[in-house]
Structures are given as C-alpha cells and as structure tokens.
Amino acid sequence: MPSIEKGGVEKNLFIVSNYLAKHRKNIKIITISKKFKKFFSSKINFITFNNNIFDYLSRRTKFFLALILLINEIIKNKNTIVFSFQANIYTIFLCKIFSIKCIIRSNSSPSGWSQNFLKIFLYKFFLKKAHRILVNSYEFKKELKSKFNVNSTCIYNPLNKKEIINKSKKKSKKIFKYNNKLKIINIGRCTDQKDQITLLKALKYLENKIDYEAKIIGEGNLRKYCEDFIKINKLGKKISFKNFVNNPYPLLKQADIFVLSSKYEGLPNALLEAITLKKFSISSSCPTGPKEILLFGKGGLLFDVGDYKQLAQKILLYRDKKININKMIDISYKNLNKFDYKKNLKKYLKIIDDVK
C-alpha cells in the first residue's frame, strides 16, 4: 500500500493486515507512509524508508518508491505472496516478471478509473495475470466482468459494529448548535469522487424550504472550492466543514440524516457506519455499493448521481415523514449481518491459503 491516507481503503487495510498477523507469521507491509505505523500490529514487519520526508511526496512518487522496496523483498524471498491494495497493475507486472503469486484488491468502481481506451486495454490485459482479484460488492464484481472480462471474488468490507458503537459513546464536542433544526452530516474526503458540491447545491436549493444545519467532515483538494461555494451563497450560518477526525462516530451520532453524495464508490464504509449507528441514510445510486447496502431503496433513499434537486426532494421526504423512517432504518440495520467482521475476515484468510 504505497500511499496511506485517510479513508475507507485505509481502514480496511488496517483491519485485514492486523487480522492476518494474528493468524499467520511473516506478514510485511510495504508503504512509503511511515507515519501510519502505529495503526498496525507489532507482529507486522513494517518496510519503508526511515526519513519522514517521504510521507509528503506525491502518490505517484510513492508508488514507484514502494515498488523498489517490493522488488528488493521479492529478490530476498521468492517464496512469498504479494497482496496489493494499491498500484495493482504495477504490482501484477512485477510479480509476473519474478514469477511471484499475487492477490489484488480493487477498492473502487471501474467507473472512476477506466475512462479511456488505453486504460481499459491495460486493465484487460493485466488483471487476468493476477492469481486472485478481490472486490467489495457484487455490483463491482459484475462491472469487472462486463468491462474487462475477468472473474473476481466479492468479500464485503469487514464491519465491526461493536467497536463503532463503543467509540460513538466517547465524549465529543457538540457540533450542531440547534436541536430544533434538521441535522445533516456528510463524512468523506473533499474530492471529485465524493462530490460534496452536489450536496451543497441541494442544501442551497432547500435554503428557504427547510430549517437545517449541515456539517461536512473531511479534508481534500476540493475543500476550498466547496467553502467558496458556501461563502458566495451566504450559507455559512447553515453549513460548515470540520477537519478529519480519527473517531467520527460521536459526531455522526449527533445527526438526523447521513448523506453520501459520491460519483462512484467500492463499498462505502461511511454508509455502513451510519447505519450501524441507526442513522437514516440518503445516498447517490452510484456504482458500486450503496444500492446493495440500502437494499435498492428499501433501507434508505437513493438519488441519481449529481442530481441535486432529486437529493433535495429526498431530504424533504424525510422532513415531511412521507416515508416509514423507522422501518427503513430497521431494514438497513438488519442487512448489516452480511458485512460481519469475523465472517468476512475469514474469507481473506481462506483466499490466501488457497493461493499458497
């Protein structure tokens, strides 16, 4: 995992790695993001560069530096399996050269990363060379088959409900000022993928139709753009940003509605976590994941990607109680059983043992 940042992929990396370290010996993590070492089990051999300056390099530079470290490890030990969370095509290429087995985990829908002919050609060619391809939703599995003609195995993100509920009970600052307003929350990196601008447009549209307070928890390259939108439209009293926090659950617990506005996903952890805390959820029907999590609208409301007016109407449906809110929350909560922490982690272990 060359570049560890702050997101759902990283959460899964920590969970899966630490679980494997409990059950198998000689687990190594290759990354350039040294500052995240504390999130890994002490049983894991952390392979990186010693100088902290490497943490601040671009993602692409980290990819190439991590591949150098990977080559070094492969040369030292041919009897190994490489499990790639990132830079999958490069990893497959190297493993093929050195005749090493590799498993890759694809984290987000091809809709987000296969937009030109060359990429589609390269992925079609290289993905077939991996020993196993793991994805995190069945819609994702269908997309890979349709776009690249490759088979994959779906393993849902391991969801630790008990941990989330316990962390949500920790003391935290009150982020919503008013109890009598509809409290809306979004959690995610401020990037084109997460598309918070659609949420902001929906909230602008609702400005004189509903009394609300909204918080967006996250950082990223589009945060200033979003903050400028809030300033220009004089929405500062209604909407504000908060920086990323390691434990967002006490903040999430304070909200009435969780909104996911993404253009594409894999299987969004933030949506699973909101449902774990029994928050009513509204999500874009983006590829892939949200429709499976919300049971195609039975467990929460779905809107078309980028359609801010439709999102606004969904918020009004909640406000006006034109849907059975408690029933939908109950349905989505019961559906969490298939994302069970232990059940899905055991599947990772089985895949690795099968590849051996």
N, C-alpha and C positions, 0 to 999 in steps of 0.2 A: 504494500500500500504506500506508494511513493509520497503522496501528499495527504496528510491527515488534517482535516479542517474541522468545522463544527456543523455536523449534520447527521442525518439518519444513517447514511452509509457507515459513518464512523461508529455510531452506536452499535451497529451490527458487527462491525469488525471487533470491537472490544469484547462483546458478548461471546461471539463464536470463538475467538482466539483463547479467551480465558477458560472457556468450557473445554476446548481441545487440550489445553495444558493440564487440566485436571485428569484427563483420561489417557493421554498419550505422552511419551517422552520426546525430547528433541524438537520442540516447537520453536521456530525462529520467526521473528518479524523483521522484514526489511522495509525501512522507511527513511525518509530524509527529515521527517518531522519529529525531532528528538524531544521536544517539549511535552509530547504526549506519553512519554514512557510510563508515567505514574498511573496511567489507566490500564496497564497490562499487568498480568500476574508476574510475580517474581520468578516463576518457573520458566518464563519465556525468555529466550536469548534475544536481546534487542540489538539488531545490527543497523548501525547508522554511522554518520560522521560525528566526531567529537565536538566540533566547533558549532556553537548555536547560531552562527550567522547563516547557515544553510537553511534554517527554518524560514527565512524571509525571501527565499528565491521564488521564482515563478513556478507554477505547477509543472509546466513542460520541462523546465530545467531539472526539477526534482525527479521527473520520470526518468530522464537519461542517467542521472547520478545513481538512482536506485537500481537501474538495470546493470550498471557497472558492478554494484555490490552483489547483485544476483548472479552475474557471470562468475564472480570470484567464489561465491558459495557453491555454485554448480561444479566448478572445477575441483574444489576441495572434496566434494561429496556427490558422486554420481548416483548414489542410492538415496534419492530424495524425491519428494513430490512437491511441486510448486502450486500453491493455492493463491490465485490472483484476484484481488478485489478492485484493481485499478490498472490502467495501462495494459489491458488484456491482449491486444493484438501484438504489441511488442513482446510480451511475456510468451505468448504462444510461439512466436518466431524464434526466440532464443531457445526455448525448450525443445523445439523441433531440431534445431542445429545440434544441440548437445544430447539428443535422444533421451530427454527427461520427461516424465509424465507431468501433465499439468491439468488442474481443475480451474475453471474461471467462473467467477460470479458476476453476472451482469446486473447492474444496480438500477438502471432507469430505462424506460421505454425507448426503443429504437426511433420513435417519432422525434426524439430530441437530439439524436446524434447521427442520423443516417440520411442527411438531406441532399446528398449529391451522388452522382453516378460512381465516382471513384471510390468513395467510402463504402457504398453498397457492394461494389466489386471486391474490395479488400476484405470486408467482413464476411462475405460469402465464401471466399477462398480460405481465410484463416480460421474462422470459427469451427470449421469441420475438422481442423487439426488438433483441437483440444480433446482431451480424454473424456471430460465431462463439462457440460455447461449448466450452471445453476441460475435460475431466475426466481423472483419472489412473488409472482402472481400467475394465474392460469391464462389471463388475457395476454400477459407478457410472453408466455410460452407459445401461444398461438401466433403472436406477432413475429417472433423469431422464425418460426416455421414458414410463415407466409412470405416474409421479406427475404430471408436468407437460406431457406430450405434446410435448416438444421434442427435437430431434436435437442430438447433441453429437459431438465428436471426442475419442477417447481418445489421450492422449500420456502414456506412463508417466514417472514421475519419473526424471530422468537420474541414473544411478548411476555414480559414478567409483570403481571398485573399486581402482584403483592408488593413488589418494590415500588412501583409507580404510586400506588395508593399510600404506602408508608411515607414516601418522600413528599407527597402532596400535603401531609399533615404538619410538615415543618413550618415554623413561624416565618412569615414573609410580610413585606410591606404591602399595604393596601394600594392596588394600582388603579382601581376605579373609585372616583370621588363620590358618585351618586348612586344610592340604592334604588331609586325610583326610575332610573333610565335603563334601557336595554343595553346589556353589556356584551360587546362583541370582541372576540380575540382571534388573531392570526399569529401563528408561530412558524418562522422559516427564514432562510437566507433571503436577502433582498436582491434577487437575481431575475433575469428574464424568465427563467423556468417557473419560478414561484408566482410571478405575475400579480404582485400586490397592487399594481396600478388598476387592475380590473376591480378589485375590492374597493379601492379609493374612489373610483368613478361611481360605483354602486352607492357608496355612502354619500357622495356629493348629490346624486340623484334623489336620495332619501332625506336630504338636509331639512326640508320643510314638511316632510311627511311623517316623520317618526322622531321621537326623543331618544337618542342613543349616545353611548360613549364607546369608542373603539380603541384598542391597543394592538400594535403590531410589534412582536418580539423578534428581533433579528437584526443582523448587520449584512453588509454586502455592497457590491459596486453600484446598485441602483437605489440605495437608501436616500442619497441626496436628491435624486430625481423625484422620489416619492415625497420627501419632505418639502421640496419646492412646490409640488402639486398641492399639498395641504396648505402651504403659505399663500399661494396665488389664489386659491379658492376660499381662503379665510375659514378653514376648518380646524384651526388649531385648538379651539375650545372643545372640540368633539373627538379629534383623532390625534394620537401621539405614538411615537416609537419608544421602545425600550431596548437596550442592548441585550445581546445573547446572555443567558444565564445557564449555569450547569444544571440547575434544578428548576425548570419552568413550571413544574406541576402545581405548586401553591398559587401561582399566577393564573394558570389555566382553570384552576378550581373556582376562581372568583367570577368567571364569565358565565353568561347565559348561553351564548352560541359560539361555537368554534367554526371558522370559515377557512377552507382550503381553496385557494384560487389558481392552482398550478396549471401550466400548459401541458405538462407531462410529468409522470412520476415512475416509480417502480412499484413500491408498496409503501405509501406514506406513513411513517412511524407517528408523526404528529396527529394524524387522524385516528390511529389505533389508540393513542394515549388519551385523546379527548374522550373517546367512547369508554375507555377504562374508567374515567372519572365521571361517566354518565352525563357528559355534556351533549346537548343537541348539536348535530353537525350538519353543515351545508358544504358541499364540495362541487368543484367542477367535475364533469364526467370525462376527465382527461384520461388518455392512455398512460399508464395502466394502474390498476389497484383500487381506486376509490369506489368504483361500481361494485367490485367484489366485496369490499368492506361494508358498504352500505346496502348490500343485497339489492342492487339495482333500484334503489329508491324506497325500499320498504323500511330501512333502518335510518334514513336521513334523506335530506333533499339534495338533488343533483341539478346543476345548470350547465349549459353549453359553455365550452372554453371561451373566455374573452367576452361573454355576453353579460355586461354589467347590469343591464336593465332586467334581465332574467334573474340574476343574483339578487337584485333589489326586491323583486317580486317574491322570491323565496323567503327573504327576511320578513317581508310583510305578512306572508302566510303564517310564520311563527308568531309574530306580534299579535295578529288578529285571531290566533288559535283556530285557524281553519283546517288544522291537521291534528291528529291524535299524537301529541308530542310525547307523552309518557310511554305510549305503546311503541313508538318508533325507537325511542331510547332503549327500551327493554329488548326489542328485537335485535338491535345492533350490538347490545352488550352480550346477549346470549351467543351471538355469532362469533365472539372473540375466542371461543373454545378452540377453533381450528388454528389459531395463532399461538397456541400454548407453548410456553417457553421450553419445557423439557422435551416435549414431543418433537418439536422442530429441530432442536439442537442434536437430538439422537440421530436425525436424518443426515446431518452433516458428517457425523462420525461414521455412519454406515457407508456413505459415498466415498469417503477417504479410504476406508478399509477395503472397499470393492476395487478401487483403483490400484491399490497395492498389488 
